[in-house]
Amino acid sequence: MKPKVPRFSFKERAAEKAASRERDEELLRSGKSSHADMARANGGSIRGMRYKGPAKRIQALAAKLSDEESS
């Protein structure tokens, strides 16, 4: 007998995410959580990090693809 492998359901995951967003919004509306607290909780508590944009190799690839589409 094969072990049962759990299946991923996009619909279930979307419903979970929607419920989570609604809980987060309710916490913000009620004042039980601040925007900073919510960002730390949802962002993995990364402090002092800045988004630097895509790497140079990704920028070069995007430029190349853009040039190919326009020609």
CHARMM internal coordinates of N, CA and C (Angstrom, degrees):
IC EDIT
DIST 1 N 1 CA 1.4540
DIST 1 CA 1 C 1.5374
ANGL 1 N 1 CA 1 C 109.28
DIST 1 C 2 N 1.3190
ANGL 1 CA 1 C 2 N 116.18
DIHE 1 N 1 CA 1 C 2 N 127.83
DIST 2 N 2 CA 1.4554
ANGL 1 C 2 N 2 CA 121.27
DIHE 1 CA 1 C 2 N 2 CA -179.29
DIST 2 CA 2 C 1.5272
ANGL 2 N 2 CA 2 C 110.06
DIHE 1 C 2 N 2 CA 2 C -77.39
DIST 2 C 3 N 1.3425
ANGL 2 CA 2 C 3 N 116.68
DIHE 2 N 2 CA 2 C 3 N 143.46
DIST 3 N 3 CA 1.4725
ANGL 2 C 3 N 3 CA 118.41
DIHE 2 CA 2 C 3 N 3 CA 174.52
DIST 3 CA 3 C 1.5279
ANGL 3 N 3 CA 3 C 109.38
DIHE 2 C 3 N 3 CA 3 C -69.67
DIST 3 C 4 N 1.3119
ANGL 3 CA 3 C 4 N 115.64
DIHE 3 N 3 CA 3 C 4 N 145.16
DIST 4 N 4 CA 1.4571
ANGL 3 C 4 N 4 CA 120.57
DIHE 3 CA 3 C 4 N 4 CA -178.76
DIST 4 CA 4 C 1.5336
ANGL 4 N 4 CA 4 C 109.44
DIHE 3 C 4 N 4 CA 4 C -76.81
DIST 4 C 5 N 1.3092
ANGL 4 CA 4 C 5 N 115.70
DIHE 4 N 4 CA 4 C 5 N 124.87
DIST 5 N 5 CA 1.4634
ANGL 4 C 5 N 5 CA 121.98
DIHE 4 CA 4 C 5 N 5 CA 179.86
DIST 5 CA 5 C 1.5179
ANGL 5 N 5 CA 5 C 108.27
DIHE 4 C 5 N 5 CA 5 C -94.77
DIST 5 C 6 N 1.3376
ANGL 5 CA 5 C 6 N 116.44
DIHE 5 N 5 CA 5 C 6 N 126.56
DIST 6 N 6 CA 1.4687
ANGL 5 C 6 N 6 CA 117.26
DIHE 5 CA 5 C 6 N 6 CA 178.92
DIST 6 CA 6 C 1.5282
ANGL 6 N 6 CA 6 C 111.13
DIHE 5 C 6 N 6 CA 6 C -65.13
DIST 6 C 7 N 1.2922
ANGL 6 CA 6 C 7 N 116.53
DIHE 6 N 6 CA 6 C 7 N 142.92
DIST 7 N 7 CA 1.4605
ANGL 6 C 7 N 7 CA 122.50
DIHE 6 CA 6 C 7 N 7 CA 179.73
DIST 7 CA 7 C 1.5230
ANGL 7 N 7 CA 7 C 109.64
DIHE 6 C 7 N 7 CA 7 C -102.95
DIST 7 C 8 N 1.3156
ANGL 7 CA 7 C 8 N 115.05
DIHE 7 N 7 CA 7 C 8 N 141.41
DIST 8 N 8 CA 1.4579
ANGL 7 C 8 N 8 CA 120.28
DIHE 7 CA 7 C 8 N 8 CA 176.25
DIST 8 CA 8 C 1.5182
ANGL 8 N 8 CA 8 C 108.80
DIHE 7 C 8 N 8 CA 8 C -84.28
DIST 8 C 9 N 1.3146
ANGL 8 CA 8 C 9 N 115.83
DIHE 8 N 8 CA 8 C 9 N 133.00
DIST 9 N 9 CA 1.4529
ANGL 8 C 9 N 9 CA 120.55
DIHE 8 CA 8 C 9 N 9 CA 178.46
DIST 9 CA 9 C 1.5278
ANGL 9 N 9 CA 9 C 108.84
DIHE 8 C 9 N 9 CA 9 C -118.44
DIST 9 C 10 N 1.3280
ANGL 9 CA 9 C 10 N 116.10
DIHE 9 N 9 CA 9 C 10 N 118.78
DIST 10 N 10 CA 1.4599
ANGL 9 C 10 N 10 CA 119.85
DIHE 9 CA 9 C 10 N 10 CA 178.83
DIST 10 CA 10 C 1.5228
ANGL 10 N 10 CA 10 C 110.89
DIHE 9 C 10 N 10 CA 10 C -63.67
DIST 10 C 11 N 1.3308
ANGL 10 CA 10 C 11 N 116.85
DIHE 10 N 10 CA 10 C 11 N -36.52
DIST 11 N 11 CA 1.4646
ANGL 10 C 11 N 11 CA 120.24
DIHE 10 CA 10 C 11 N 11 CA 179.88
DIST 11 CA 11 C 1.5221
ANGL 11 N 11 CA 11 C 111.00
DIHE 10 C 11 N 11 CA 11 C -65.83
DIST 11 C 12 N 1.3313
ANGL 11 CA 11 C 12 N 116.83
DIHE 11 N 11 CA 11 C 12 N -44.44
DIST 12 N 12 CA 1.4633
ANGL 11 C 12 N 12 CA 119.86
DIHE 11 CA 11 C 12 N 12 CA 179.04
DIST 12 CA 12 C 1.5219
ANGL 12 N 12 CA 12 C 110.81
DIHE 11 C 12 N 12 CA 12 C -64.25
DIST 12 C 13 N 1.3267
ANGL 12 CA 12 C 13 N 117.34
DIHE 12 N 12 CA 12 C 13 N -42.14
DIST 13 N 13 CA 1.4643
ANGL 12 C 13 N 13 CA 120.79
DIHE 12 CA 12 C 13 N 13 CA -179.94
DIST 13 CA 13 C 1.5234
ANGL 13 N 13 CA 13 C 110.85
DIHE 12 C 13 N 13 CA 13 C -64.74
DIST 13 C 14 N 1.3166
ANGL 13 CA 13 C 14 N 116.93
DIHE 13 N 13 CA 13 C 14 N -40.56
DIST 14 N 14 CA 1.4670
ANGL 13 C 14 N 14 CA 120.42
DIHE 13 CA 13 C 14 N 14 CA 177.88
DIST 14 CA 14 C 1.5251
ANGL 14 N 14 CA 14 C 110.22
DIHE 13 C 14 N 14 CA 14 C -63.35
DIST 14 C 15 N 1.3277
ANGL 14 CA 14 C 15 N 117.60
DIHE 14 N 14 CA 14 C 15 N -39.96
DIST 15 N 15 CA 1.4627
ANGL 14 C 15 N 15 CA 121.15
DIHE 14 CA 14 C 15 N 15 CA 178.50
DIST 15 CA 15 C 1.5298
ANGL 15 N 15 CA 15 C 110.75
DIHE 14 C 15 N 15 CA 15 C -66.08
DIST 15 C 16 N 1.3387
ANGL 15 CA 15 C 16 N 117.37
DIHE 15 N 15 CA 15 C 16 N -40.26
DIST 16 N 16 CA 1.4658
ANGL 15 C 16 N 16 CA 121.04
DIHE 15 CA 15 C 16 N 16 CA 177.30
DIST 16 CA 16 C 1.5220
ANGL 16 N 16 CA 16 C 111.03
DIHE 15 C 16 N 16 CA 16 C -62.03
DIST 16 C 17 N 1.3343
ANGL 16 CA 16 C 17 N 116.20
DIHE 16 N 16 CA 16 C 17 N -44.69
DIST 17 N 17 CA 1.4679
ANGL 16 C 17 N 17 CA 120.42
DIHE 16 CA 16 C 17 N 17 CA -179.59
DIST 17 CA 17 C 1.5267
ANGL 17 N 17 CA 17 C 111.44
DIHE 16 C 17 N 17 CA 17 C -64.95
DIST 17 C 18 N 1.3321
ANGL 17 CA 17 C 18 N 116.96
DIHE 17 N 17 CA 17 C 18 N -40.95
DIST 18 N 18 CA 1.4608
ANGL 17 C 18 N 18 CA 120.54
DIHE 17 CA 17 C 18 N 18 CA 179.00
DIST 18 CA 18 C 1.5213
ANGL 18 N 18 CA 18 C 110.47
DIHE 17 C 18 N 18 CA 18 C -63.44
DIST 18 C 19 N 1.3269
ANGL 18 CA 18 C 19 N 116.97
DIHE 18 N 18 CA 18 C 19 N -41.79
DIST 19 N 19 CA 1.4634
ANGL 18 C 19 N 19 CA 120.63
DIHE 18 CA 18 C 19 N 19 CA 178.83
DIST 19 CA 19 C 1.5251
ANGL 19 N 19 CA 19 C 110.50
DIHE 18 C 19 N 19 CA 19 C -65.07
DIST 19 C 20 N 1.3302
ANGL 19 CA 19 C 20 N 116.70
DIHE 19 N 19 CA 19 C 20 N -39.81
DIST 20 N 20 CA 1.4566
ANGL 19 C 20 N 20 CA 120.79
DIHE 19 CA 19 C 20 N 20 CA 178.76
DIST 20 CA 20 C 1.5247
ANGL 20 N 20 CA 20 C 111.31
DIHE 19 C 20 N 20 CA 20 C -64.64
DIST 20 C 21 N 1.3347
ANGL 20 CA 20 C 21 N 116.47
DIHE 20 N 20 CA 20 C 21 N -42.51
DIST 21 N 21 CA 1.4718
ANGL 20 C 21 N 21 CA 119.86
DIHE 20 CA 20 C 21 N 21 CA 178.01
DIST 21 CA 21 C 1.5269
ANGL 21 N 21 CA 21 C 110.85
DIHE 20 C 21 N 21 CA 21 C -62.60
DIST 21 C 22 N 1.3188
ANGL 21 CA 21 C 22 N 116.61
DIHE 21 N 21 CA 21 C 22 N -40.87
DIST 22 N 22 CA 1.4675
ANGL 21 C 22 N 22 CA 120.49
DIHE 21 CA 21 C 22 N 22 CA 179.66
DIST 22 CA 22 C 1.5297
ANGL 22 N 22 CA 22 C 110.17
DIHE 21 C 22 N 22 CA 22 C -63.82
DIST 22 C 23 N 1.3384
ANGL 22 CA 22 C 23 N 117.34
DIHE 22 N 22 CA 22 C 23 N -41.88
DIST 23 N 23 CA 1.4788
ANGL 22 C 23 N 23 CA 120.23
DIHE 22 CA 22 C 23 N 23 CA 176.96
DIST 23 CA 23 C 1.5185
ANGL 23 N 23 CA 23 C 110.34
DIHE 22 C 23 N 23 CA 23 C -61.63
DIST 23 C 24 N 1.3499
ANGL 23 CA 23 C 24 N 116.52
DIHE 23 N 23 CA 23 C 24 N -44.25
DIST 24 N 24 CA 1.4672
ANGL 23 C 24 N 24 CA 120.21
DIHE 23 CA 23 C 24 N 24 CA 179.23
DIST 24 CA 24 C 1.5242
ANGL 24 N 24 CA 24 C 111.08
DIHE 23 C 24 N 24 CA 24 C -61.28
DIST 24 C 25 N 1.3273
ANGL 24 CA 24 C 25 N 117.34
DIHE 24 N 24 CA 24 C 25 N -44.57
DIST 25 N 25 CA 1.4609
ANGL 24 C 25 N 25 CA 120.56
DIHE 24 CA 24 C 25 N 25 CA -179.98
DIST 25 CA 25 C 1.5220
ANGL 25 N 25 CA 25 C 111.50
DIHE 24 C 25 N 25 CA 25 C -63.61
DIST 25 C 26 N 1.3200
ANGL 25 CA 25 C 26 N 117.20
DIHE 25 N 25 CA 25 C 26 N -38.42
DIST 26 N 26 CA 1.4681
ANGL 25 C 26 N 26 CA 120.75
DIHE 25 CA 25 C 26 N 26 CA 178.60
DIST 26 CA 26 C 1.5256
ANGL 26 N 26 CA 26 C 110.58
DIHE 25 C 26 N 26 CA 26 C -65.88
DIST 26 C 27 N 1.3251
ANGL 26 CA 26 C 27 N 117.22
DIHE 26 N 26 CA 26 C 27 N -40.65
DIST 27 N 27 CA 1.4682
ANGL 26 C 27 N 27 CA 120.35
DIHE 26 CA 26 C 27 N 27 CA 177.05
DIST 27 CA 27 C 1.5255
ANGL 27 N 27 CA 27 C 110.81
DIHE 26 C 27 N 27 CA 27 C -62.15
DIST 27 C 28 N 1.3295
ANGL 27 CA 27 C 28 N 116.62
DIHE 27 N 27 CA 27 C 28 N -40.44
DIST 28 N 28 CA 1.4644
ANGL 27 C 28 N 28 CA 120.18
DIHE 27 CA 27 C 28 N 28 CA 178.59
DIST 28 CA 28 C 1.5293
ANGL 28 N 28 CA 28 C 110.94
DIHE 27 C 28 N 28 CA 28 C -67.53
DIST 28 C 29 N 1.3481
ANGL 28 CA 28 C 29 N 116.92
DIHE 28 N 28 CA 28 C 29 N -44.73
DIST 29 N 29 CA 1.4739
ANGL 28 C 29 N 29 CA 120.40
DIHE 28 CA 28 C 29 N 29 CA -179.87
DIST 29 CA 29 C 1.5159
ANGL 29 N 29 CA 29 C 111.53
DIHE 28 C 29 N 29 CA 29 C -61.86
DIST 29 C 30 N 1.3224
ANGL 29 CA 29 C 30 N 116.92
DIHE 29 N 29 CA 29 C 30 N -40.22
DIST 30 N 30 CA 1.4644
ANGL 29 C 30 N 30 CA 120.66
DIHE 29 CA 29 C 30 N 30 CA -176.37
DIST 30 CA 30 C 1.5215
ANGL 30 N 30 CA 30 C 112.70
DIHE 29 C 30 N 30 CA 30 C -78.41
DIST 30 C 31 N 1.3307
ANGL 30 CA 30 C 31 N 116.75
DIHE 30 N 30 CA 30 C 31 N -13.23
DIST 31 N 31 CA 1.4561
ANGL 30 C 31 N 31 CA 120.61
DIHE 30 CA 30 C 31 N 31 CA -179.39
DIST 31 CA 31 C 1.5225
ANGL 31 N 31 CA 31 C 112.98
DIHE 30 C 31 N 31 CA 31 C 83.79
DIST 31 C 32 N 1.3248
ANGL 31 CA 31 C 32 N 118.02
DIHE 31 N 31 CA 31 C 32 N 6.32
DIST 32 N 32 CA 1.4632
ANGL 31 C 32 N 32 CA 121.48
DIHE 31 CA 31 C 32 N 32 CA 179.59
DIST 32 CA 32 C 1.5225
ANGL 32 N 32 CA 32 C 111.83
DIHE 31 C 32 N 32 CA 32 C -73.40
DIST 32 C 33 N 1.3171
ANGL 32 CA 32 C 33 N 116.16
DIHE 32 N 32 CA 32 C 33 N -16.50
DIST 33 N 33 CA 1.4608
ANGL 32 C 33 N 33 CA 121.10
DIHE 32 CA 32 C 33 N 33 CA 179.20
DIST 33 CA 33 C 1.5203
ANGL 33 N 33 CA 33 C 108.29
DIHE 32 C 33 N 33 CA 33 C -143.16
DIST 33 C 34 N 1.3317
ANGL 33 CA 33 C 34 N 115.78
DIHE 33 N 33 CA 33 C 34 N 143.10
DIST 34 N 34 CA 1.4619
ANGL 33 C 34 N 34 CA 119.98
DIHE 33 CA 33 C 34 N 34 CA 177.33
DIST 34 CA 34 C 1.5227
ANGL 34 N 34 CA 34 C 109.14
DIHE 33 C 34 N 34 CA 34 C -93.26
DIST 34 C 35 N 1.3320
ANGL 34 CA 34 C 35 N 115.73
DIHE 34 N 34 CA 34 C 35 N 166.74
DIST 35 N 35 CA 1.4619
ANGL 34 C 35 N 35 CA 119.94
DIHE 34 CA 34 C 35 N 35 CA 177.64
DIST 35 CA 35 C 1.5312
ANGL 35 N 35 CA 35 C 110.33
DIHE 34 C 35 N 35 CA 35 C -61.45
DIST 35 C 36 N 1.3333
ANGL 35 CA 35 C 36 N 116.64
DIHE 35 N 35 CA 35 C 36 N -38.70
DIST 36 N 36 CA 1.4663
ANGL 35 C 36 N 36 CA 120.22
DIHE 35 CA 35 C 36 N 36 CA 179.55
DIST 36 CA 36 C 1.5287
ANGL 36 N 36 CA 36 C 110.67
DIHE 35 C 36 N 36 CA 36 C -64.96
DIST 36 C 37 N 1.3311
ANGL 36 CA 36 C 37 N 117.01
DIHE 36 N 36 CA 36 C 37 N -43.75
DIST 37 N 37 CA 1.4712
ANGL 36 C 37 N 37 CA 120.07
DIHE 36 CA 36 C 37 N 37 CA 178.22
DIST 37 CA 37 C 1.5255
ANGL 37 N 37 CA 37 C 110.49
DIHE 36 C 37 N 37 CA 37 C -61.62
DIST 37 C 38 N 1.3261
ANGL 37 CA 37 C 38 N 115.88
DIHE 37 N 37 CA 37 C 38 N -42.36
DIST 38 N 38 CA 1.4609
ANGL 37 C 38 N 38 CA 120.60
DIHE 37 CA 37 C 38 N 38 CA -178.81
DIST 38 CA 38 C 1.5300
ANGL 38 N 38 CA 38 C 110.22
DIHE 37 C 38 N 38 CA 38 C -65.22
DIST 38 C 39 N 1.3309
ANGL 38 CA 38 C 39 N 116.89
DIHE 38 N 38 CA 38 C 39 N -40.98
DIST 39 N 39 CA 1.4587
ANGL 38 C 39 N 39 CA 120.59
DIHE 38 CA 38 C 39 N 39 CA 179.26
DIST 39 CA 39 C 1.5247
ANGL 39 N 39 CA 39 C 110.58
DIHE 38 C 39 N 39 CA 39 C -63.35
DIST 39 C 40 N 1.3449
ANGL 39 CA 39 C 40 N 116.81
DIHE 39 N 39 CA 39 C 40 N -41.44
DIST 40 N 40 CA 1.4598
ANGL 39 C 40 N 40 CA 119.89
DIHE 39 CA 39 C 40 N 40 CA 178.24
DIST 40 CA 40 C 1.5259
ANGL 40 N 40 CA 40 C 110.83
DIHE 39 C 40 N 40 CA 40 C -65.13
DIST 40 C 41 N 1.3086
ANGL 40 CA 40 C 41 N 117.25
DIHE 40 N 40 CA 40 C 41 N -42.70
DIST 41 N 41 CA 1.4688
ANGL 40 C 41 N 41 CA 120.92
DIHE 40 CA 40 C 41 N 41 CA -178.61
DIST 41 CA 41 C 1.5241
ANGL 41 N 41 CA 41 C 111.09
DIHE 40 C 41 N 41 CA 41 C -66.15
DIST 41 C 42 N 1.3052
ANGL 41 CA 41 C 42 N 117.43
DIHE 41 N 41 CA 41 C 42 N -41.64
DIST 42 N 42 CA 1.4643
ANGL 41 C 42 N 42 CA 120.77
DIHE 41 CA 41 C 42 N 42 CA -176.60
DIST 42 CA 42 C 1.5176
ANGL 42 N 42 CA 42 C 112.97
DIHE 41 C 42 N 42 CA 42 C -87.16
DIST 42 C 43 N 1.3156
ANGL 42 CA 42 C 43 N 117.45
DIHE 42 N 42 CA 42 C 43 N -17.22
DIST 43 N 43 CA 1.4549
ANGL 42 C 43 N 43 CA 120.69
DIHE 42 CA 42 C 43 N 43 CA -176.73
DIST 43 CA 43 C 1.5105
ANGL 43 N 43 CA 43 C 114.17
DIHE 42 C 43 N 43 CA 43 C -101.94
DIST 43 C 44 N 1.3160
ANGL 43 CA 43 C 44 N 116.95
DIHE 43 N 43 CA 43 C 44 N 6.08
DIST 44 N 44 CA 1.4543
ANGL 43 C 44 N 44 CA 119.27
DIHE 43 CA 43 C 44 N 44 CA 177.65
DIST 44 CA 44 C 1.5141
ANGL 44 N 44 CA 44 C 113.81
DIHE 43 C 44 N 44 CA 44 C 78.86
DIST 44 C 45 N 1.3187
ANGL 44 CA 44 C 45 N 118.11
DIHE 44 N 44 CA 44 C 45 N 19.46
DIST 45 N 45 CA 1.4696
ANGL 44 C 45 N 45 CA 122.86
DIHE 44 CA 44 C 45 N 45 CA 175.71
DIST 45 CA 45 C 1.5221
ANGL 45 N 45 CA 45 C 113.28
DIHE 44 C 45 N 45 CA 45 C 60.21
DIST 45 C 46 N 1.3208
ANGL 45 CA 45 C 46 N 116.40
DIHE 45 N 45 CA 45 C 46 N 33.71
DIST 46 N 46 CA 1.4645
ANGL 45 C 46 N 46 CA 120.00
DIHE 45 CA 45 C 46 N 46 CA 176.92
DIST 46 CA 46 C 1.5215
ANGL 46 N 46 CA 46 C 107.62
DIHE 45 C 46 N 46 CA 46 C -82.18
DIST 46 C 47 N 1.3159
ANGL 46 CA 46 C 47 N 116.10
DIHE 46 N 46 CA 46 C 47 N 121.11
DIST 47 N 47 CA 1.4651
ANGL 46 C 47 N 47 CA 120.36
DIHE 46 CA 46 C 47 N 47 CA -178.70
DIST 47 CA 47 C 1.5223
ANGL 47 N 47 CA 47 C 109.78
DIHE 46 C 47 N 47 CA 47 C -113.83
DIST 47 C 48 N 1.2995
ANGL 47 CA 47 C 48 N 114.74
DIHE 47 N 47 CA 47 C 48 N 144.22
DIST 48 N 48 CA 1.4537
ANGL 47 C 48 N 48 CA 119.97
DIHE 47 CA 47 C 48 N 48 CA 175.51
DIST 48 CA 48 C 1.5167
ANGL 48 N 48 CA 48 C 114.46
DIHE 47 C 48 N 48 CA 48 C 73.53
DIST 48 C 49 N 1.3051
ANGL 48 CA 48 C 49 N 118.09
DIHE 48 N 48 CA 48 C 49 N 12.76
DIST 49 N 49 CA 1.4581
ANGL 48 C 49 N 49 CA 121.19
DIHE 48 CA 48 C 49 N 49 CA 179.84
DIST 49 CA 49 C 1.5232
ANGL 49 N 49 CA 49 C 109.23
DIHE 48 C 49 N 49 CA 49 C -94.41
DIST 49 C 50 N 1.3140
ANGL 49 CA 49 C 50 N 115.07
DIHE 49 N 49 CA 49 C 50 N 143.09
DIST 50 N 50 CA 1.4599
ANGL 49 C 50 N 50 CA 120.30
DIHE 49 CA 49 C 50 N 50 CA 176.19
DIST 50 CA 50 C 1.5086
ANGL 50 N 50 CA 50 C 108.74
DIHE 49 C 50 N 50 CA 50 C -125.01
DIST 50 C 51 N 1.3125
ANGL 50 CA 50 C 51 N 115.24
DIHE 50 N 50 CA 50 C 51 N 143.95
DIST 51 N 51 CA 1.4576
ANGL 50 C 51 N 51 CA 119.92
DIHE 50 CA 50 C 51 N 51 CA 175.41
DIST 51 CA 51 C 1.5103
ANGL 51 N 51 CA 51 C 108.12
DIHE 50 C 51 N 51 CA 51 C -77.43
DIST 51 C 52 N 1.3076
ANGL 51 CA 51 C 52 N 117.58
DIHE 51 N 51 CA 51 C 52 N 123.83
DIST 52 N 52 CA 1.4588
ANGL 51 C 52 N 52 CA 121.74
DIHE 51 CA 51 C 52 N 52 CA -176.59
DIST 52 CA 52 C 1.5162
ANGL 52 N 52 CA 52 C 112.64
DIHE 51 C 52 N 52 CA 52 C -102.24
DIST 52 C 53 N 1.3179
ANGL 52 CA 52 C 53 N 117.16
DIHE 52 N 52 CA 52 C 53 N -2.71
DIST 53 N 53 CA 1.4525
ANGL 52 C 53 N 53 CA 119.24
DIHE 52 CA 52 C 53 N 53 CA -178.30
DIST 53 CA 53 C 1.5153
ANGL 53 N 53 CA 53 C 110.38
DIHE 52 C 53 N 53 CA 53 C 91.98
DIST 53 C 54 N 1.3163
ANGL 53 CA 53 C 54 N 115.44
DIHE 53 N 53 CA 53 C 54 N 175.60
DIST 54 N 54 CA 1.4580
ANGL 53 C 54 N 54 CA 119.20
DIHE 53 CA 53 C 54 N 54 CA -177.95
DIST 54 CA 54 C 1.5254
ANGL 54 N 54 CA 54 C 112.16
DIHE 53 C 54 N 54 CA 54 C -68.73
DIST 54 C 55 N 1.3085
ANGL 54 CA 54 C 55 N 115.47
DIHE 54 N 54 CA 54 C 55 N 153.96
DIST 55 N 55 CA 1.4572
ANGL 54 C 55 N 55 CA 121.49
DIHE 54 CA 54 C 55 N 55 CA 178.51
DIST 55 CA 55 C 1.5300
ANGL 55 N 55 CA 55 C 110.20
DIHE 54 C 55 N 55 CA 55 C -63.18
DIST 55 C 56 N 1.3157
ANGL 55 CA 55 C 56 N 115.62
DIHE 55 N 55 CA 55 C 56 N 159.11
DIST 56 N 56 CA 1.4650
ANGL 55 C 56 N 56 CA 120.51
DIHE 55 CA 55 C 56 N 56 CA -178.62
DIST 56 CA 56 C 1.5256
ANGL 56 N 56 CA 56 C 111.63
DIHE 55 C 56 N 56 CA 56 C -58.83
DIST 56 C 57 N 1.3415
ANGL 56 CA 56 C 57 N 117.99
DIHE 56 N 56 CA 56 C 57 N -36.03
DIST 57 N 57 CA 1.4653
ANGL 56 C 57 N 57 CA 119.38
DIHE 56 CA 56 C 57 N 57 CA -179.69
DIST 57 CA 57 C 1.5222
ANGL 57 N 57 CA 57 C 111.15
DIHE 56 C 57 N 57 CA 57 C -68.03
DIST 57 C 58 N 1.3369
ANGL 57 CA 57 C 58 N 117.55
DIHE 57 N 57 CA 57 C 58 N -32.64
DIST 58 N 58 CA 1.4626
ANGL 57 C 58 N 58 CA 121.16
DIHE 57 CA 57 C 58 N 58 CA 177.39
DIST 58 CA 58 C 1.5251
ANGL 58 N 58 CA 58 C 109.62
DIHE 57 C 58 N 58 CA 58 C -72.36
DIST 58 C 59 N 1.3280
ANGL 58 CA 58 C 59 N 117.28
DIHE 58 N 58 CA 58 C 59 N -39.35
DIST 59 N 59 CA 1.4633
ANGL 58 C 59 N 59 CA 120.98
DIHE 58 CA 58 C 59 N 59 CA 177.18
DIST 59 CA 59 C 1.5309
ANGL 59 N 59 CA 59 C 110.02
DIHE 58 C 59 N 59 CA 59 C -62.39
DIST 59 C 60 N 1.3374
ANGL 59 CA 59 C 60 N 116.64
DIHE 59 N 59 CA 59 C 60 N -41.60
DIST 60 N 60 CA 1.4721
ANGL 59 C 60 N 60 CA 120.43
DIHE 59 CA 59 C 60 N 60 CA 179.58
DIST 60 CA 60 C 1.5274
ANGL 60 N 60 CA 60 C 110.41
DIHE 59 C 60 N 60 CA 60 C -64.57
DIST 60 C 61 N 1.3310
ANGL 60 CA 60 C 61 N 116.80
DIHE 60 N 60 CA 60 C 61 N -42.46
DIST 61 N 61 CA 1.4603
ANGL 60 C 61 N 61 CA 120.57
DIHE 60 CA 60 C 61 N 61 CA 178.47
DIST 61 CA 61 C 1.5272
ANGL 61 N 61 CA 61 C 110.66
DIHE 60 C 61 N 61 CA 61 C -62.70
DIST 61 C 62 N 1.3184
ANGL 61 CA 61 C 62 N 117.10
DIHE 61 N 61 CA 61 C 62 N -43.55
DIST 62 N 62 CA 1.4661
ANGL 61 C 62 N 62 CA 121.08
DIHE 61 CA 61 C 62 N 62 CA 179.64
DIST 62 CA 62 C 1.5259
ANGL 62 N 62 CA 62 C 110.69
DIHE 61 C 62 N 62 CA 62 C -62.92
DIST 62 C 63 N 1.3306
ANGL 62 CA 62 C 63 N 116.98
DIHE 62 N 62 CA 62 C 63 N -41.48
DIST 63 N 63 CA 1.4666
ANGL 62 C 63 N 63 CA 120.87
DIHE 62 CA 62 C 63 N 63 CA 178.62
DIST 63 CA 63 C 1.5246
ANGL 63 N 63 CA 63 C 110.16
DIHE 62 C 63 N 63 CA 63 C -63.92
DIST 63 C 64 N 1.3294
ANGL 63 CA 63 C 64 N 116.33
DIHE 63 N 63 CA 63 C 64 N -42.22
DIST 64 N 64 CA 1.4636
ANGL 63 C 64 N 64 CA 120.71
DIHE 63 CA 63 C 64 N 64 CA 179.96
DIST 64 CA 64 C 1.5170
ANGL 64 N 64 CA 64 C 110.73
DIHE 63 C 64 N 64 CA 64 C -63.23
DIST 64 C 65 N 1.3351
ANGL 64 CA 64 C 65 N 116.73
DIHE 64 N 64 CA 64 C 65 N -45.50
DIST 65 N 65 CA 1.4614
ANGL 64 C 65 N 65 CA 120.73
DIHE 64 CA 64 C 65 N 65 CA 179.82
DIST 65 CA 65 C 1.5331
ANGL 65 N 65 CA 65 C 110.88
DIHE 64 C 65 N 65 CA 65 C -64.47
DIST 65 C 66 N 1.3308
ANGL 65 CA 65 C 66 N 115.99
DIHE 65 N 65 CA 65 C 66 N -38.10
DIST 66 N 66 CA 1.4606
ANGL 65 C 66 N 66 CA 120.69
DIHE 65 CA 65 C 66 N 66 CA 179.09
DIST 66 CA 66 C 1.5308
ANGL 66 N 66 CA 66 C 110.31
DIHE 65 C 66 N 66 CA 66 C -64.46
DIST 66 C 67 N 1.3451
ANGL 66 CA 66 C 67 N 116.00
DIHE 66 N 66 CA 66 C 67 N -41.61
DIST 67 N 67 CA 1.4675
ANGL 66 C 67 N 67 CA 120.19
DIHE 66 CA 66 C 67 N 67 CA 178.97
DIST 67 CA 67 C 1.5252
ANGL 67 N 67 CA 67 C 111.30
DIHE 66 C 67 N 67 CA 67 C -64.99
DIST 67 C 68 N 1.3292
ANGL 67 CA 67 C 68 N 116.54
DIHE 67 N 67 CA 67 C 68 N -39.46
DIST 68 N 68 CA 1.4744
ANGL 67 C 68 N 68 CA 120.57
DIHE 67 CA 67 C 68 N 68 CA -179.64
DIST 68 CA 68 C 1.5239
ANGL 68 N 68 CA 68 C 111.04
DIHE 67 C 68 N 68 CA 68 C -66.42
DIST 68 C 69 N 1.3424
ANGL 68 CA 68 C 69 N 117.24
DIHE 68 N 68 CA 68 C 69 N -37.73
DIST 69 N 69 CA 1.4703
ANGL 68 C 69 N 69 CA 120.67
DIHE 68 CA 68 C 69 N 69 CA -179.60
DIST 69 CA 69 C 1.5212
ANGL 69 N 69 CA 69 C 111.76
DIHE 68 C 69 N 69 CA 69 C -68.70
DIST 69 C 70 N 1.3474
ANGL 69 CA 69 C 70 N 116.95
DIHE 69 N 69 CA 69 C 70 N -35.38
DIST 70 N 70 CA 1.4482
ANGL 69 C 70 N 70 CA 120.03
DIHE 69 CA 69 C 70 N 70 CA -176.89
DIST 70 CA 70 C 1.5272
ANGL 70 N 70 CA 70 C 113.20
DIHE 69 C 70 N 70 CA 70 C -78.23
DIST 70 C 71 N 1.3350
ANGL 70 CA 70 C 71 N 117.37
DIHE 70 N 70 CA 70 C 71 N -16.87
DIST 71 N 71 CA 1.4745
ANGL 70 C 71 N 71 CA 118.91
DIHE 70 CA 70 C 71 N 71 CA -178.73
DIST 71 CA 71 C 1.4970
ANGL 71 N 71 CA 71 C 112.62
DIHE 70 C 71 N 71 CA 71 C -95.67
END
COOR INIT
IC SEED 1 N 1 CA 1 C
IC BUILD
